[in-house]
Amino acid sequence: MGMFRLGVFTVLGMAVLVSAMAESVTQVNMELYNSAYRGRGEGWYYGLSGLADLRFVSAGNKNMKAQAALEFSPRDVSSGLEESAPMVSLKRLWFKANFPSWRLTAGKTKVAWGNGFVYNSGDVLFGSLSPNLDLTQSAFRDDTAFLMAFNVPLGRFSYLEAVVLPPELVYANSRYEVQSIDKISGGMRFFFPVGGFRLEGGYIYKGDKKTAYDMLGHRPYLSFHGHVGVDVYGAVSLAAGYDSTLSGDDNRDTWEEISRTVNFSLGLFHQFQVGLDGTLGLRFEALVMPWQEWSRMNFTELTAGSGLYGIMIYPEVSWNFRSAWTVSLRSLISPVDGSARLTAGVNWQVFQGFTLMGYVTANIGGRDALFAWDRSTAWPFKGTALAWPDYSFNGFSVTLGGKYSY
């Protein structure tokens, strides 16, 4: 409760600051979901999940912007094997200032490096490799962290950007402790156009773990985005050096160790005009890790080790018609073990800012696969204090919800 009160007072203080600096606009975003989902042992359960945030956004000053946002998440029943705990968190608290020859961003926010919708090998700040995603959410990957970024424009569509992320607070010995300076993260990237493509590359030293499936140490990357009849984008990165999250030898100092971190992401996207008021969108993304696992494994062995197969695929088809209806089919596919997570959805924009949504999510795969239809008898800690609860998401769910922004 102490951290919650601190977050509330911080947001309120930021709101007062924003109001004092310039005219401010208050934004409220709410997403509420009602889900009926299959649990372990053929049991069925009902859960409420959602997201809500309150944002104070400065306006009236083109050289200064600020935002504060609280996020409330009561429960998420379909993002993985375990439910997320009910929580209220400080999601965003930042300001951006434009100086004559450079720009400053400071606070809790997200800086987007690389290119990718679901898989992005260039996102070395936050990591975009995890296969456990909830495809009913409006933003699949929206991690934020306290950071400071300096952006120096070099010309039209060209710039250099430096980022520093302080060590995180760690809860230990019944209190929050500040980590030592060697846990700091920092680096730089460049961005410039070449022909019809935009090229990006950089390096960051990751001294502190930020998200699941993230890798620490020295993180160089390259990324591109262009249009060749369709939008095409991709990235490549690797990790070398010290990583305190590894078991045994913590230092990646040989190619055999470094090669397992090499990952490529590639994406294609295109929209077609359908009729007078419709569009059809097609997206395909793939994540390839050449030196990871290419043979089928029990999911417990996979997650206990690297946690990744050599290839993952994300296809998406969406059809928008009458400027109000959107029908979509999204899927996370694991070709190595022949499993997939399918999510079919329908969105209806009833009024401006108000949308009704419906989703059906189903896993297709054996009980030991990454996306298992039924993992009731395969959970490794059955009968212990770490046992998978009977009401955990297990292969199938139906979700109805609504989204309101004003």
N, C-alpha and C positions, 0 to 999 in steps of 0.2 A: 504494500500500500504506500510505503514511503516513496518508492520510485514513481508510482502512479501520480501521487500528489505533486511530486517534483515536475513530472511531465505536464500536468494540467496547469500549474503555476507558470511554467516556462512558456506554454502556448499562449496563456492569457497575457503574460508580459510582452510576448512578441506581438500580439494583437494590438496592445496599447502602443508599442513602438511603431508599428506600421501605420496606425492611425495618426500618430503624431508627425510622422515623416511626410505622409502624403495621403491623398484620398485612397480609401481601401474598399475592396469588394469582398463580401463574404460568400463563400461557396460551400454547399452541402452536397455530398454524394453518398447515396445509400444503395446497397445491394443486399437483398434479403432472399434467401433460398429455403424452400421446404423440400426435404428429400426423404423418399422411402427407399431403403437400401437393404440389400441382402447381407446378412452377417454370417458368422461361422455356424456350421451345423444346420444350414437351411433356415435359420431364423430370420425374421424380417423386423426392421426397426425404422423408426421415424426420427428425423433430426432437423433442427433449425440451424442454419449457418448464414454467414453474411459478412458484410463489410460496411463500415460507415466512417466517413471522415468529415471534419469541419476545417475549412481552409480560409485563411485571411490573406488575400492577395492585394498587394499594393497596386495603385493605379494613379495616373496623372503625372508620373515622373518617368520619362523614357530612359533615364540613366540609372534608375534604382528600382529594383523589384525585390519583393520578399514574400515568403509563404510559410505558414505553419499548418500542420495537419495532424490530428489524432486519428488513429485507426482502431476500430473495434471489431474483433473477430470472435464470435461466440463459439464457432465450431466448423470444422471442415471435414466432411465425411468421405471425400473421394480423391484426395490428393495423394494418398499413399496407404500404408498399412496401419498407421496409428492416427488417432484423432489429434488435432491441435488443441491445446488447452485454451479455455476462454481467457481473453486478455484485452487490455487496452494499452496501446503503445504509441509512442511519439514517432510517427512515420516520417514527417518532414518538418524541418525548421531551418530555413536558409534565407540568405539574401544574395543578390547579384548586383554588382556595381560596374558600370561602363565608364572607364577612364579614356582620355583622348587616344592613347596608344595601346591599351591593354584592358582586360576584363578580369574581374575577381568574383569567384563563387565561394561561399563559406557557409558551413552548417551541415545539417543532416539532409542529404539529397542523393541523387543517382547521377553519375556521369557515364554516358553511354559510349563505350569504346567498341570498335569492331562493327560488324554487320550481321544481323540474324534475327529472326522472329522467335524461333524456339531454340535452335542450336546456334551458338555464336562462339567460335573458338577465339575470337579477338576480345571477348569480354574477360580480360585477365584481372579486372578489379573485383568483380563479383562472382564470376563463374556462371556459365550457361550450358552445363553439360549434364545436369541431373535428368534422369528419365522419368522421375516421379513428378508429374504435373497434373493439375486439375484443369482440364480443358473446358470447363464451364465458366471459368473466370474471365473477366474482361482483360486483365493483364496477367500473362503467364509468369513473367519474371519481373518483379518490381522491388528488389532488395535495395535498401538505402543504407548509408553509413555516414558518420561524421567525417568530413573531409574539407580540404581547401584546394581550390583549383585556380591556376593563373593561365589565362588564354591570351596569346599575342598574335594578332592578325598579321599575315605576311603579304597579303594581296587578296584578290578576288577568289573566294572559296579556298584559301590557304591559311593555315595557322599552325602554331606550336602551342601545346598545352602541357603544363606541369601539374601534377596532383600529389598531395600528401595526405595520408590517412593515419591518424594517431592510433596507438594500441587500444584495444577494447578493454572495458572493465570486465573482470572475471570474478564470479561469485565463488569464494573459497573461504573456509574457516568461518562460516556464518556471517561473512561480510563481503562487500565488493572491494576488490583490490586492483590497483593500477599496474599494468604490466610494464616491464622494463623497456628501454628505448630500442632494444634490438628487435622488438615486435612491431616497429613502425613500418608502414608501407608507403612507397613513393616511387614516382617515375615520370616519364614524359612520352608524348606522342606527337607525330607530325601528320598533317592532312593536306593534300594538294591534288588538283585535277591533272590528268594526263589523257589527252584525247577526249573520248567520251566517258572515261572512267574516273572515279575518285579513289585515290590510293591513300591508305592509312597504315601506319606502323609505329611501333614504340616498344617500350620496356618499362616494367615495374618490378621492384623488389617487394615481394609479399612476405611480410614478417608475421602476419597474424591471420588466422583462418576466419573467413567471413561467412561462407555458405557451405552447405553440403556439396560434396564432390569437387570442392575447390582444391587447388594445389598451391603450396607455398614455395618460396625460394625465388630464383631469378626467372622472370616471365617475359620473354620477348614474343612479339607477335607481328603479323602482317595481315592486312585486310583490303578488300576491294569491293566496289559497287558500281555497276554500269548498266547500260541498256543496249541490247543487241537484238531488237525485235521483242524481247521479253526482258524484264528486270533480272539481272544475275548478280549474285553477291557471294562472298566467301571469305574465309580467314584460316590462318594456321597459327598455332602457338605450341610452346613446350614449357617444361619446368626443369630447372637445374638447381643444385645447391641444397642448403639446409632446409629440412621440413620436419618440424617437431611432431607432426601428426603421424609420421611413419613409425612402424615397429622395427626394432633392431637398429641397423645403421641408418641414422637420420640424414645422411648426406648423399645426394645424387651426384656422384663424381665419376661415373663411367657411362659410356653410351648405352650399355645394356639396361641401366637404370633409367637414364634420361629418355630413351626411345619409347618406353611405356607411357610417357606423358605426352608424346607428340599427338596432336589431334587436328583434324581438318574439318571444317564445316563448309557446306555449299548449299545455295538456295536459288530457286527460280520462282518468279511470280509474274502473273499476267492477268489483265482484266479484259473481258470482251463485252461489247454492247449487245444486249439481248432485248429486242423489241424497242419500243419508244422510251420506256422508263425502267429498264432492267439492266443489271450488270452481273456477269458471271466471273468470279475470281478463282484462279487456280494457283496453288502454292505447293512447292515440293522442297523439302530440306533434308539433308543427310549429315550425320556426324560420323566421321571415320577415325578410328584410332588403330593404325596398322599393327602395332605391337601389343595390343590388348588381347582379350580372350575371343577366340574364333571357334571354340567348340562349346557345346551346350554344357551348362553347369547348374547345380542346384542353387537356387537364388540365395540361400544362406551363405554358401561358399563364395558366391560372387560378391555379395555386399560386404563380407568379412575381408575380402581381398581388395582388388582394385575398384570393384563396384560397377564396372563398365564392360560391355561387350565391344567387339571391334567395329560394329556398325549399328547405328540407329537411324530410323527413317521417320519423317513427319510429312504426310500428305494432307492437303486441305482443299475442299471444294465449298464455295459459298455462292449463293444466288440471292441478290437483292432485287426486289421488284416492288413497283408502286410506291417507291420511296419510303416504305413503311415496314415491309416484311423482309426478313432475311432467314434463309434456310441454309444450314451448314452441316458438313460432315468432316470431322477431324479425327486423326488417328496417330497414335504413337506405336510404331512397329519395331519389334526386335527380331530381325531375320534369323539370327543365330539360333535362338531357341524356339522360333516359330510362334511367338506370342504377340498380342497387340491389345491396345486399349482404344476402343471406338467410342466417339461421342457425337451423337446427332443432336442438332439444336434448331429451335425456331424462335426468332425474336420478332416482336410486334411493337413498333413505336406508336403507341396510342396517342400521346400528346407530345408536345415539345418538352424534352427532358424526362419523359416517363416512358419506360419500355417494359413490356412483359416478356418473360423468357421461359422456355421449357427445354429440358435436356434429358436424353437417355444415354447412360454410360455403361458399357459392357466390356469386360476383359475376355480375351480369347487366348487360352493357353493352358497347358498342363499345370498340375499343382506345384511343381518345382520351378515353373517358368517365371520370368520377370513380371509378366502380366497374367496372373493365374486366375482362372474362373473360380476355382474352389481351393482354398489353402487351409481348409479346416483341419486336416490331419497332418499337414506338413509344417506347421509352425514349430520351431525348434525348442521353445521353452514351455511347451504344454505341461501343465501340472506344477509349475513353479511360480514364484512371485513375479517373474517377467513374462508370464504367459500372455499371448495375444487375446485381448478381451473378445467375448462372444459377439459384442455389438460393433466390432470393427468392420469397415467396408470390406466386402468379400466378393468382388466380381461383377456386381450389377447394382445400378441405382437409377431412380427416376427423380428428376428435380424440376420443380416449378418455382419461379421467383419473379422478382421485379427490381428494376433499377430506376432511381429517381435522382436527378441532378438539378439544382437550382441555386 
